[in-house]
Amino acid sequence: MRAWLDQHFGMRVRYAEPLSRHTSFRVGGPADAWVEVSSAAEILGLQRAAADSGAPLSVLGIGTNVLVSDHGVRGVVVKLGGALGRLEWQAEGERVLVRAGAAAPFKKLVTDAARRGLAGLEFAEGIPGSIGGGLLMNAGAFGGEISNVVTGIVGVAPDTGERHLSRAELRFGYRRFDLPSNLIVTRVDFALVPGDPTAIQASMADAKRRRDAKQPLGWPNAGSIFKNPPGEYAGRLIEAAGLKGHRVGDAMVSEQHANFIVNVGSATAADVKRLMEEVADTVWRARAVRLEPEIKLIGEWEAE
Ligand SMILES: Cc1cc2nc3c(=O)[nH]c(=O)nc-3n(C[C@H](O)[C@H](O)[C@H](O)COP(=O)(O)OP(=O)(O)OC[C@H]3O[C@@H](n4cnc5c(N)ncnc54)[C@H](O)[C@@H]3O)c2cc1C
């Protein structure tokens, strides 16, 4: 696999790349190989070469919703970039359709849409990450979520090649998207509608104010750690259990928002995972509610 990677990706492949450099938590061990791809054809070639050689293949967006193990990730980690980060806008009747490359920052889509006076994405003001990651997490806030404005996706899988999936074929849940097996998403299509520019700006300013007031933006973190259980807020349960400020090593339950874990120095992934387990156990004992992680745990955990 290494010779194949060197031949096809040259300077765009790095070996033993520390994933702490690519995650908002600033923790995570090395990827055996880290490759930046810029087209669907490159992804397909990589998927097929990896399948032939038996190397595992995984994909990372901007790394704002993941906890990568200290032991890192075996095989090849793919990072989308280049032309896969473009946004294309096209008017169609009353609506504007956007073809958004999966590598594009979600923030860019949200701010460009507002500048064009298009409504539908105001809820997402301040959500970090990529379009691909946003789709995978069905990212949402303040009552809105990405699934409300998605009309279809394009992706690549080693057995089928490029695939277009319509909205009717996509399955979303709360902070969940059922990704068809082996698919790497390359494009997400959105439909937005013209709105009142002043109302759009006001709604985004309100979202920003609420976010700034409650989120601990000073320390590295990965956003909300647990999903909200039905009819409850994970943060409220964690705070009520007296866990604000509780620490394992340099991983700490935020004093500002109890559903955030912050890295206050040199936390390891094992610290964060232990703290997550302690929080979930404490809430279970106090309230008999099981907290389910929202963040994705990636890499080799057996040895932790
Ligand atoms: C300060 C802060 C605030 C946040 N606030 C919110 C919020 O309000 N609402 C919310 O929903 N989230 C929030 N998040 C979490 C996170 O930003 C979102 O879930 C975001 O959409 C993740 O995007 P990403 O590119 O960083 O994905 P990553 O973390 O890189 O990846 C997430 C998952 O998506 C998969 N993936 C990524 N790209 C692709 C692709 N092209 N094809 C297939 N799989 C892919 C990865 O394999 C991984 O499993 C917050 C995070 C932070 C740090």
The ligand as an SDF file (V2000), in Angstrom:
LIG
                    3D

 53 58  0  0  0  0  0  0  0  0999 V2000
  -17.2920   24.4110   19.8690 C   0  0  0  0  0  0  0  0  0  0  0  0
  -18.1330   23.3890   19.1570 C   0  0  0  0  0  0  0  0  0  0  0  0
  -19.4910   23.6040   19.0070 C   0  0  0  0  0  0  0  0  0  0  0  0
  -20.2930   22.6650   18.3490 C   0  0  0  0  0  0  0  0  0  0  0  0
  -21.6300   22.9110   18.2300 N   0  0  0  0  0  0  0  0  0  0  0  0
  -22.4090   22.0250   17.6000 C   0  0  0  0  0  0  0  0  0  0  0  0
  -23.8130   22.2550   17.4530 C   0  0  0  0  0  0  0  0  0  0  0  0
  -24.3470   23.2680   17.8730 O   0  0  0  0  0  0  0  0  0  0  0  0
  -24.5570   21.3090   16.8030 N   0  0  0  0  0  0  0  0  0  0  0  0
  -23.9980   20.1690   16.3050 C   0  0  0  0  0  0  0  0  0  0  0  0
  -24.7290   19.3480   15.7140 O   0  0  0  0  0  0  0  0  0  0  0  0
  -22.6790   19.9260   16.4350 N   0  0  0  0  0  0  0  0  0  0  0  0
  -21.8750   20.8150   17.0640 C   0  0  0  0  0  0  0  0  0  0  0  0
  -20.5430   20.5590   17.1970 N   0  0  0  0  0  0  0  0  0  0  0  0
  -19.9920   19.2810   16.7200 C   0  0  0  0  0  0  0  0  0  0  0  0
  -19.4160   19.3130   15.2880 C   0  0  0  0  0  0  0  0  0  0  0  0
  -18.9250   20.5950   14.9800 O   0  0  0  0  0  0  0  0  0  0  0  0
  -20.4260   18.9240   14.2260 C   0  0  0  0  0  0  0  0  0  0  0  0
  -20.9690   17.6540   14.4810 O   0  0  0  0  0  0  0  0  0  0  0  0
  -19.7970   18.9390   12.8250 C   0  0  0  0  0  0  0  0  0  0  0  0
  -20.8110   18.8350   11.8860 O   0  0  0  0  0  0  0  0  0  0  0  0
  -18.7630   17.8330   12.5930 C   0  0  0  0  0  0  0  0  0  0  0  0
  -18.0980   18.1010   11.3570 O   0  0  0  0  0  0  0  0  0  0  0  0
  -16.5650   17.6770   11.1350 P   0  0  0  0  0  0  0  0  0  0  0  0
  -16.1870   18.0010    9.7350 O   0  0  0  0  0  0  0  0  0  0  0  0
  -15.7000   18.2660   12.1650 O   0  0  0  0  0  0  0  0  0  0  0  0
  -16.6870   16.1080   11.3140 O   0  0  0  0  0  0  0  0  0  0  0  0
  -15.6020   15.1340   11.9790 P   0  0  0  0  0  0  0  0  0  0  0  0
  -15.5990   15.3540   13.4540 O   0  0  0  0  0  0  0  0  0  0  0  0
  -14.3130   15.2490   11.2710 O   0  0  0  0  0  0  0  0  0  0  0  0
  -16.2590   13.7190   11.6430 O   0  0  0  0  0  0  0  0  0  0  0  0
  -17.4920   13.3400   12.2040 C   0  0  0  0  0  0  0  0  0  0  0  0
  -17.9170   12.0110   11.5540 C   0  0  0  0  0  0  0  0  0  0  0  0
  -18.2280   12.2440   10.1870 O   0  0  0  0  0  0  0  0  0  0  0  0
  -17.5040   11.3500    9.3500 C   0  0  0  0  0  0  0  0  0  0  0  0
  -17.2490   12.0670    8.0910 N   0  0  0  0  0  0  0  0  0  0  0  0
  -16.7590   13.3270    7.9470 C   0  0  0  0  0  0  0  0  0  0  0  0
  -16.7200   13.6540    6.6380 N   0  0  0  0  0  0  0  0  0  0  0  0
  -17.1940   12.5840    5.9500 C   0  0  0  0  0  0  0  0  0  0  0  0
  -17.3920   12.3060    4.5640 C   0  0  0  0  0  0  0  0  0  0  0  0
  -17.0860   13.2080    3.6080 N   0  0  0  0  0  0  0  0  0  0  0  0
  -17.8950   11.0970    4.1920 N   0  0  0  0  0  0  0  0  0  0  0  0
  -18.1960   10.1650    5.1320 C   0  0  0  0  0  0  0  0  0  0  0  0
  -18.0120   10.3590    6.4670 N   0  0  0  0  0  0  0  0  0  0  0  0
  -17.5340   11.5650    6.8680 C   0  0  0  0  0  0  0  0  0  0  0  0
  -16.2360   11.0270   10.1260 C   0  0  0  0  0  0  0  0  0  0  0  0
  -15.7200    9.7700    9.7190 O   0  0  0  0  0  0  0  0  0  0  0  0
  -16.7930   10.9750   11.5570 C   0  0  0  0  0  0  0  0  0  0  0  0
  -17.3710    9.7160   11.8150 O   0  0  0  0  0  0  0  0  0  0  0  0
  -19.7100   21.4780   17.8380 C   0  0  0  0  0  0  0  0  0  0  0  0
  -18.3360   21.2640   17.9800 C   0  0  0  0  0  0  0  0  0  0  0  0
  -17.5500   22.2100   18.6260 C   0  0  0  0  0  0  0  0  0  0  0  0
  -16.0750   21.9640   18.7560 C   0  0  0  0  0  0  0  0  0  0  0  0
  1  2  1  0
  2  3  1  0
  2 52  2  0
  3  4  2  0
  4  5  1  0
  4 50  1  0
  5  6  2  0
  6  7  1  0
  6 13  1  0
  7  8  2  0
  7  9  1  0
  9 10  1  0
 10 11  2  0
 10 12  1  0
 12 13  2  0
 13 14  1  0
 14 15  1  0
 14 50  1  0
 15 16  1  0
 16 17  1  0
 16 18  1  0
 18 19  1  0
 18 20  1  0
 20 21  1  0
 20 22  1  0
 22 23  1  0
 23 24  1  0
 24 25  2  0
 24 26  1  0
 24 27  1  0
 27 28  1  0
 28 29  2  0
 28 30  1  0
 28 31  1  0
 31 32  1  0
 32 33  1  0
 33 34  1  0
 33 48  1  0
 34 35  1  0
 35 36  1  0
 35 46  1  0
 36 37  1  0
 36 45  1  0
 37 38  2  0
 38 39  1  0
 39 40  1  0
 39 45  2  0
 40 41  1  0
 40 42  2  0
 42 43  1  0
 43 44  2  0
 44 45  1  0
 46 47  1  0
 46 48  1  0
 48 49  1  0
 50 51  2  0
 51 52  1  0
 52 53  1  0
M  END
$$$$
